[in-house]
Amino acid sequence: MHITFDYQGLTVDKINNGNLQVTELEVYAITDGQRKQSPVLQTWRKHPEWNEKFLETLTEEIASFKPSGELGLSDVRILMLGPVGTGKSSFYNTINSVFKGRITQRAPSGIGTQSITTAYTPYVVKARSGASLNFRFCDTRGLEVPQGLDNLECNYLLDGNISDFYEFNPATPICPENPGFVHKPNLKEKIHCVLFVIDAATIDEIPQNWSKR
């Protein structure tokens, strides 16, 4: 039986050193439909040029943020939530470094199977002048299973029932009977924004029970 193969421009010497005496030959063809499409000539979104000038514009815009005067707040609280090791503390350190103009590491960070952050800790962001900006990032334990924050503790955080620097204990979940539990929090003590920090490289590996939580 005579069979003709398409070498796609390659010579016989490059494929099998010119030797055509074979006893068995298997050929597989792999196709990719995406490669047949014409390349996209335009970007899917418009964005400014990333340079020092644009960085300065962004930082000035963020630094000028102020809560609405009707709320009576000096700053807003941003709660960072996410699995262990996704970089919640590192995210705050990065933001703080940008505004300080140098590398800072106020929030302890690292890599481990258990959360390095064990307390509910609010961090302010300061400019180079030393002035505090009008928002603060609230760091807390990672959403690990089974020792991380549970749904009830998350609700207490959002509602402002947990006082600053409260030390979480997986063996003893927080309850209204705990010392320091804030029974009637005011607007200043509540969470105004939630920031979910997730590692994009491992997003497909997030446990299903964590996603449900």
KAURNOR-V414114 format. One record per pair of residues at least 24 apart in sequence whose C-alpha atoms are under 7 Angstrom apart, sorted by the first residue. I is the first residue (numbers start at 1). J is the second residue. D is the distance in whole Angstrom. If there is no record, write none. Layout:
BEGIN
i	j	d
I	J	D
I	J	D
END
This chain:
BEGIN
i	j	d
63	133	6
65	134	7
66	134	6
73	188	6
74	134	6
75	134	4
75	135	5
75	136	7
76	134	7
76	135	5
76	136	6
76	192	6
77	135	6
77	136	5
77	137	6
77	138	7
77	191	5
77	192	5
77	193	6
78	136	6
78	137	5
78	138	6
78	191	6
78	192	6
78	193	5
78	194	6
78	195	7
79	137	6
79	138	5
79	139	7
79	191	6
79	193	6
79	194	5
79	195	6
80	137	7
80	138	6
80	139	6
80	194	6
80	195	5
80	196	6
80	197	7
81	142	7
81	195	6
81	196	5
81	197	6
82	142	6
82	143	6
82	196	6
82	197	5
82	198	6
83	142	5
83	143	5
83	144	6
83	198	7
84	113	7
84	114	6
84	115	5
84	142	5
84	143	6
84	144	6
85	111	6
85	112	7
86	197	6
86	198	6
86	199	5
87	197	7
88	197	6
89	139	7
92	137	7
96	125	5
96	126	7
99	126	6
99	127	5
99	128	6
100	126	6
100	127	5
100	128	5
101	128	6
115	141	6
115	142	6
117	141	5
118	167	6
118	168	6
119	165	5
119	166	5
119	167	4
119	168	6
120	164	6
120	165	5
120	166	5
120	167	7
121	164	6
121	165	5
122	164	7
151	213	7
158	190	6
158	191	5
159	190	5
159	191	7
160	185	5
160	189	5
160	190	4
160	191	6
161	185	6
END
